Amino acid sequence: MKQRFVSFILHPYVIAFYITLAILLCLPDSFSKYEVSVETQVHSKLEDSKLYHHDFDGDGISERIEAQTNTLGNASFLYYHSNGDYGDQINFSSKWPHKNMDLWFSDIDNNGKKELFLVTQRMDSAFLHIIDPFSKNGIVLRDIFVDSISEFNDTYNFDVTPSQQRHGTNLNNNEVIFNIHTGFAGNPRHIYKYDFNKKQVLKSPHLVNSGCFEQAIDIDNDGRNEILFRNHASANNIDSIYTHRLDKSTWLQVLDDDLRFLFEPIEFNAIGGIYIYAYKKNGETKLMSYFRSNQKKKLKPKLMSININGHIEKEMELPFMEKGEFRKVDNNRFALFRKTENSVIFFDSELHEIRNFKIPLSNVVYQFDILNDEAPEWVILPQATSKFFIYDSNFENPISFSTSSNAAQDESINVGLKLLSNNRKQIFIQKGIYVDYVTFTKNPLYYFQYGIYLVIYVGVLGLVLLVLKGQRIRDNKRRAIEKQISELQIKTIKNQVDPHFVFNAINTISEMTLMDNKLEADKFIGQFSHFMRDTLQHSDKITTTLKAELEYTENFIKLQQIRFNNKFQYSIDVDNNVNLDAKIPKHVLFTYVENAIKHGLALKDNGLLSISALYGSGILQLYIEDNGIGIRTSQISKKHSTGNGLRIMEDIFKLYSKLNKKQITHRLIELKDDKGNKQGVKVEIKISNK
């Protein structure tokens, strides 16, 4: 089983797959489903301006609005036509509330062109303005009184949230909805509706909690929109003349089209926040609400399914989290953003958790239908970074991009959509005087990626097969060389077990026995058997270590000393820096020693054989030196020799160098005295480790 598994993972097709996978992981993300490009512009000379893009005339291309504070400290805006031409500056006699510069847009008179709406503040009063800046005879309604603002510490501060800021809002014609909420002052905290036909402002009951408009949608099928909004308790002390309910509790509230409560507000006795969305189930409209608790000891967070009469039909407690947000993904999916854990949990309409995954999260999550496919994308800015991420509606296929300014980390960034020609859109990200325009499109290469992956795999597979074929060729050559070396070394073995040598050894043993030299005979027999065993045991090896070669050769020398009645002596000298475990060709010393004894030292008395080994500059140097009869004289005397030993070693050296990429050189040097008389032979062998 293990062998089959190893064979499988080492199969060329599997190896090619692994290599292809590694290549794809290293490639730039050219095959992501989407792609982005970023263009940076300077949109204004004023740091505290706010940019808007909106299609006022219905031609599919956005006009540009820059909200700002004029030199008198009052609200104003500049408008530009879709071709970039400057239109004019519109000024007001009142200031922006809390400097939020919120504008929103709607066709309130049903003439096919959008009007611009804003709320301003003069002293303790809030005023609505309706302007059509791009039409000669367009609507100009100024200073429509909305409400009075309560004082706190001698100031009158409030915030405005327009209805059109929320995705999925579908307002009735001839009306505009917005909310005003204050902080410590506690009043007003209301939803407002301006009826264009009746020219009047309608106001909801006091909502107790601070909040913002979420959605206008018909949930009771009466043809009129109900109002959903999210809110949070702040534990502010609110004067009982406005409401008897307490801001220390969180209230779930829904308004009908007349801005009255659709059902009695539902109280959660803890400081926290409420998120609420409408969805359809079996043709019936339901409400999905998430209560975020800030006081885990008093009340746990929960997810609830509520009918339009305010009855909680199903609920589920959830783990406590310090920061979170709840959003509707589609009719049957809702997303809980756990920002401190950088995770998102998807729930269905039955409150079942259907997905849990990690993504980098920020304080604000934007939702835009950038591709006009009615499946809004998600735009997220993780904390402590200037890098944005865009996900599709399912939180898949992310793509990231960086903005031009590190100030993108600031919460005061302004993000929105700009309509271009041919039904295209851009995201704009504004900070101060700079704006980044981000083009987000489908990647045309995305659907070709699998074909490209296949081409890469086929190319890698071809390369792997080519490499394996080359390896097989090299292996075959290696085996052929090893076979030749083995055949040559078999010839050297035949020389070693030459009948002459064996016969002489037996005669020597016989002679020792007859002379009653039993100890010497026993020693000779032991050395001879050890030598023959080593010879036959390692006959299939083509390499050996220097240590083994020295021991083998020394054993042979001792046998020859006994055979020739100690006619010669020997010495072996190995330098300290020589590695005795170094690999060398087998018989590299033995062959020359055997030749020196047979054709030199055996023919004279008082012979001396010396073997030495040195190492330097990456080269192993071996020397065999004898004081025999010399080269030419030995050639005359070798009538009993085949003369093949040295030629065989030359062939072995050539093949060994080719096999192991190690250079081997050798030479025979005839030694002479000062008078030119022959004094022996020196063999020099050099084996390079490079």
N, C-alpha and C positions, 0 to 999 in steps of 0.2 A: 504493500500500500504506500509506504513511504517512498519507495523507488519510483512508483508511478506518479506520485505527486511531484517529486523532484524533476522527473522527465517532463511533466506538464508545464511547470513554471519555467523550464529552460527551453521550451519549444520556441523556435524562431518567431512564430506568430504571436506568442505571449510576450516574448522579449520586445518585439516591435510595438506591442500595445503599451507596455510600461514606458518605453522611450517616448512614444507619441504623447502619452499623458504628461510626462515631465516637460516636453516641449510646449504643450498647450498651456501648462501652468506658468511657464516663463514668458509666454507671448503677451504683448500688451492687449488690453481688453478691447480688441477690434470687433468682436462678435457679440458684444452686449446687445440686448434687444433695443436699447435706446442710445442716443448720443446727444451731447450738449455742446454748445459753443457759447462763449461769453464775450460781450462787447461792452466796454466801459465808456461812459460819456459824462460830461459836466452838464447838468440840467439847469442849474440856477446859480446865481451869485450869492444867494442867501443861505446860511447854514440851517436856519430854522424854518425851512419851507417843506411842504409835503406834496409829493407828486402823485397825480392821478392820470390814468389813461381810460377813456371810455368812448364808445361809439355813440355819438349824439344823433347823427343824421341817418343812421340805418344803412350806411354803405358798406359795412363790414370792416371799416378801418377806424382805429381809435383816434379821437382828438386828444389833446393834452391840456391838463389843468395843473397849475402850480398854486397851491394854497399858501398864503404867507401873511405876515403882519406888516402893514404899511408903516410909513414914517410917523403917523399919528398914533401908532400902537393899536390900531383897529384891524379887524379881519378884512382880508382882500384876497383876490385870486387873479391870476393871469391865465388867459386861454389862448391856445394855439390850434390852428386848423390841422387836419390830418396830413397835409403836405409840409408841415413845419412852419408855415407863415404865422407870424404873430397877429393875434386878434386885438385884444385890449386888456385893460386892467379894470376889474370891478371892485369898488371899495364900499365898505359898510361903516355905519356910524357907531358900531358896537364891536366888542372884542371877541376873540375866540374863548370859549369856556375851557379853562384849565389848559390852554394851549394845545388842545388835541387836534384841531384843524380837520375835523371829520366832515367829509362831503359824501353825498350819495345821489343816485340818479334814477329817474323813472319817468315814463311818459304819462303824466298825470292828466293831460287834456286830450289824450288819444288822437294826436295829430301826426303820429309816426316819428316824432322827434322827442328826444329825451330832455327833461329839465334837470337842473342842478338844485340840490337842497342842502341847506346848512342851518345850524342853530348857533346863535351868538348870544352874548351876555352884555347887558347894560345894568350896572349896579346889581340889584337883587332880582332882576327879571331875565327870563330866557325868551328869545325871539326866533321864529322860524322864517326863513327866506327861501323863495322859489324863483329861480332865474333860468331863462333860456338864452344863453350867451351867443348862440350861433344862428339865431333867426332874427330878422329885422323887426318883425312884429311879435316876437316871442313873449312869453309870460314874464312879467317882472312883478313879483309880490314880495314886498319887503316888510320887515318888522311886524310879523304876525305874532301877537303875544301868545306865549305858551303857558308859563307858570311863574310863580314867585319862588325864590330860593331862600331857604332858611340860613340864618347867619351862624357862624361858629368862629369864635375868636376874632370878631370884627371882619371876617372875610366871607365871600359868597362863592363857593367852589362847587362845580358839578361836572359830570361827564355825560356824554351823549353816545349812544350806540344806535346807528341806523339799521333798518331792517335788511337792506340789500347787501350788507356785509356777509350774510350767512348763505351758504350753499343750500339750494333746494327751496328757497323762498319764492312763492308765487302770489304776489299781492293782487287784490281786486283793483280794477281801474278806478281812477279818480280819487285815490286815497294814498297817503303815505304814513308809515308807522315808524316810530322811533321810541326810545326810552331815555329818561333822564334819571340819574341816580347820584346821590351825594354821599359823602363819607360821614364824618362825625356829626354833621348838622342833622342828618337823619331824614331830611325832607327837602325836595321831593324824591320819591322813589316810585315812579309810575311809568306805565306804558301810555303813549300818546298816539292819537290818530288824527290826521288832518283830512277832512272831507272837502275836496276841491269844489264839488257842486254846491254844498251847503255853506262853504266858506267858514267852517267852524272847527275848533279843536276839541276832540273827545279825550277824556282822561280816565284811566283805570283807577280802582281803589288803591290805597297805599299797599305796596308789595312787601313791606317790612325789611326784607333782605336787599342788599345791593345786588345788581345783576345786569344782564344784557339780553337783548332780543335774540332768540334762537331761530324760530321758524314760524311762518304764517301758512297754515294749511287747513283745509276743510276736513275735520275729523268726524263730524256728526252728519255729513251728507245733506246739509241744508243749503248748499250752494254759497255759503259764506265762510270766510277763513276764521279759524281759531288761532290764538296766539300762544306759542310755546316759548319759554325763555328759561335760561339757566341763571342761577343766583347763588349767593353764598352769604352765610351769616357772619356778622362782624362783631356781635355783642355790643353794638352802639346803643346808647340810651336815647330812645325816640319818645318825643312828647306824646302823651296820650290823646292829645287833640287830633293827631293824625291816625293813630291806630292803637288798639289795646293789645295787639299781639307783640311778642318780644323778639328782638333780634338775636337773643341767645339761643333760639331754636332755628332750625333750617326748615323752610316751607316749600312744599311742592305745590305750584299754582298754575292753572291753565285759564286763559281768558277766552270768552266768546267774541264774536265779531263786534259786539257793542261794548267790549272791554269790561264785561262783568265776569265774575268767576263762573267757569263752566261747572265746577263742583266745589265743595268746601275745601279750602286749602288743607293739605295733609302735613301734620307737624312731625318733625324729627327732633327729639329733645336733646340736641347737641349742636355745637358749632360745626359747620361743615359746608358742603356745596351740593347743589342739585343740577343734574344734566337730564334732559328729557327729549325724546324723539318719537315721532309717530311712525307706525309701520302697519302693513296690511297682513292679516292672517285669516284665511278662509273667507275672504271678501269683507271682513270686519276690521275696522281700524282699532288698533291698540296703541298703548303708550309704553315705551321702554324707558325706564328711569334708573339712574345710578345716583345713590347717595354716598358722598365722600365724607367720612367723619374725621374731624380734627381732634376729637376727644375719645380715644379708643377705650378709656375706662368707663365712659358713659354709654356709648352706642357704637356698634361695629358698622363698617360700610356694608352696603347691600345693593343688590341688583333686583329690580322689580318689573313685573309686567302688570300694567294697570289698564282697566277698561275706561271708556269715555265717561263713565259715571263716577270715576275716582275710586273704584274698588280695586284693591291690590289682589290680583288673582294668583300670583305666584311671586315668590321672593327667595333670594339666596344670599346668605351672608358671605362676605369676602374678607380676605386678610387686610389688615390695616396698612395704609401707605401714606407717607407724608405729602407727596406730590403726585397728582394723577389727573388724567383727563379722559373723558368718555366721548366717543364719536360714533355716528352711524356710518357704516360702510356701504350697505345696501339694504334692501327691504328685510333680509333675514340674517344680517350679520352686523354685530356691533363690536367696536374696538375699545378696550380699556388700556390706556397708556400709563404704565407704571414707571414714572420718570426716574425715580431714585434707583430702580433696578434695571433701567434701560431695557425694558421688555414690553411686549404688547400681547394681550390676550384677546382672542376672538370668542364671542359668545353668539349662539343662535337665538332665535326668538323664544325658544323653550328654556333659556338660561343655561344651556349646556356649553361647557367649554369645548371649543372645536379646534383651537390652535393656540399655541403659546411659543413665542419666539423672541429672540434678542435683536434689538436694533439700537443705534445711537439716538438718544432722544434729547429734546430741548424743551424750553419753557413754552414755546409756541409751536403748534403743528398746523401747517397750512394745507388747505384742500382746494385744488383747482382742476377744472376739466380742461386740461391743456390741449389734448388731442381731439376734442370735439366728438368723443365716442360715448358720452354720457356715463363714463366710468372715471370719476375724478381721481387724479393723481395726488400723492401726498408729498409735500415739500417740508423737509425737516432740517433745522440747523442745530447740530449737537452743541452742547455747552462747551465753552472755552475753546472754540475753534472758529475759523472763518470758512469752513468747508460745509457746503450744503449737500443734502442727499435728496434725490427724487425717487420715489417708489411708484409702481403702478397701483391700481385700485386694490389689488390683493396683497399689497406690501411685498411684492416680488420684483425681480429684475432691477435692483437698485443701480443708480449711477450717481457719481459725485462730481462736484465742481467747486472751485474756490472763487471767492469774490475779490474785487480789487482792493478792498480796504479791510484791514484787521478790525476796524470798528464794527464789522458785521456782528461781532459778539454782543454789541449793545442792544438792549431791548427796544431802542427807539428806531430800529430799522423799519422800513416801510416796504411791504411786499404786495405785489398785485399782478394783474394780467394786462397785456397790451394786445389789441387785435391788429393783425396785419392783413394784407391783401390775400386773396385765394384761401380764405377761411383758415388762416394760420394764426398762431398766438405766440407771444413771448411772455416769460416771467420777467418782471422788473423788480430789482432789489435796490432800494434807495437808502443811502446814509449821508446826511448832510447835503453837500452840493453834488455828490457823485451818485451815479446810478449804473447798475450792471443790468444789461439786457441779455437774458438767457434764452437761447433757442433750444427747445427740447423736441426731438423728432424720433421717429422710428428709424433704426439703423438698417439701411438697405442690404447690408452684408449679413444681417442676422439669419435670414432664411437660406443663405448659401453656406453657412458655417459647417453644416454636416458634410456637405460635398467637399469643402476645403479640408475638414478633418480627415475624410477618407483619403484625399490626395496625399496629405501629410503621412497618414498611416502606411499607404502603399509605398511612398517614397522611402520611409524608414524601414519597412519590411524588405524592400529591394536592397537597401544598404546593408541590413543585417544578413540577408542571404548571401550578398556579395562578400561580406567580411567572413562569414562562416565558410564559404567556398575557398576563400584565400587561406583561411586557417587550415582547412582540410588539405589544401595543396602543400602548405608548409609542414603539416604533420606527416604527410606522405613522404616529403623530402627528408624530414628528420628521421622517419623510420628507415628510409632507404640508407641514409648515412650511418645510422646506428647499426644497421645490418652489415654494411661494409666494414665498419670498425670491428664488429663482433667477429666477422669472418677472418679479418686480418689478425685479430687477437687469438683466434683459435689456432692460426698458424704459429703464433709465438708460443702457444701452449704446447703444440706439437714439438716445437724446438726444446721446450723445457722438459718434456717427458720423452725426449729422444732416447731410443734404445741404448745408444752409446752411454748416455748419462746414467740410465737405470742400471745397465750392466756394470758400469764402473762402481756405482754405489753398492751393488750386491757383492762385488768382489772385495770392496773395502770392508764391508761387514764380515765377510767370510774370513778375510785375512786377520781382522781383529779377534775373531772367535778362535782361530787356530793358534794365535799367539797368546791366548788366554787373557786378552785385554777386554774383559767383560764390561767394565764400567764405561770405557770409551765406546764399545760397541753399542751398549744400551743408549748412551747419549746420542750417538750417531743415528740410531734407529728412530729415536724420539724426534730429533730434528728433521730427519728425512720424511717421516710420516706427517709431521706438522706442515712441512713444505708442500707435500703432495696434496694434503687435505685443503690447504689454502688455494692451491692452484686449481683444483677441481671445483671447490665450493664457489669461487668467484669468477668462474669461467663465463658467466652470462653478463657480467658487469663490464661497462666500458670506461667507467671512471672509478677512482678511489681517492682516499685522503692521503696527504703527504705522509702522515704518521704510519698508516697501514702499508704504504709503499716502502717506507724505510725499514719497517719490521720485516716485511716479506723479503726484501733484498738482503738485509743483514742475515737472515736465516739461510739464504742461499749461499752467502759468502762463507759462513761457518762450515757448511757442508763441503764447500770447495777446499777450504783450508785442511779439513781432515783428509779429503781425497788426495790432495797434493802434498801431504805431509808437511803442512805449514811452510810451504815454499814462499809464502807472501803474508804480510800483515795488512791490516786495514784500519781506517779511522773514519768516524762520522762526526761532522761538526755542523750544528744547526744554530743559526743566530737567534738571539732572544726575541727579536721582533717578527720572526717567521710564524705564521699561523699554521700549526700542524694539522688543522682541520680543513685546510684549503683543498678544493677539488682539483685533481690533475688527471691526465690520461693514465690508465692502468699500464704498468710495466715501463713507465717513462725512465725510471732509474735502472730497473732490473735488466732491461735489454742491453744497455751500455755497459753495465757491470759484468754481465755474463759474457759480453763480447771482449771486454778488457781482460778477464781471467782466461778465457778460452784461447785468445789470439795474442796475448801479451805476457801476462804474468805466469802462465803455465809453462812458458818456454825458457824461463830464467830463474835463478835463485835470488833470494833476498828481495823479493818483490814488495812493493808498497802500493796499496790502493786507498785513495782518500775520496770521501764524499762530503760535500758541503752544500749548505742552503742559506741564501741571503734574501733579504727583501728590501726594496727601496723604489720610490717613485711609481708605486703601483705595479711593480714587476717582481715576480718570484724567479730567482736565479738559482739554478742547480748546476753543480760542477762535479764531474767524475774524472779523476786524474790517476794515471798509473805510471809506473817507471818501467814498463815492459819494453819490447823490442822495437816499438815504433810502427807506423802505418805501413810503409812499403814492405818492410821485412815480414810483417804479419800477413800481408796479402800473399806473399810467396809461400808462406807456411800453412795456408788454410785449405789444403787439399782435402781435408776431412770435413769441411764446412760447406753448407749450402750457400752461404753469403747473403741470405735473404733477410736476416734479422733487422739490419739497419734500414734497408729499403722499405720493409714493412712499417717501421716506426715513422719514416718520412711520410708514407701514405696516411698513417693514423693521425699524424700532426695536422696534415692538410684537412682531413675530414673533421677532426675535432674542432679546428678553428672555424670551419664553416658551420658546424652544428651549434657551437656555444658562443660564437662571435668573440672569441678570445684569440689573440695573435700568439703563435708559438714559433720561435726561431731556435735553431740549433746549429752548431758547427763543431767540427773536429779539428783540433789544433795539435800539430806534431811538436813535441818538446825537444829542444836541442841544447847542448852546452855551448860554451864560447867557441869551441873548435868545430862546431857543426855536427858533432856526434849525436845520434838519436838517444833521447833519454825517456821516451815514453809518449803517451797521448793524453790530451786533455779534452774532455767533452763539455761544451757550454750550452745549456738549455735555458731559454727565457720564456716565461709564460705571463702574458699581460692580463691584468684583471679588468681592464677597460674594454 
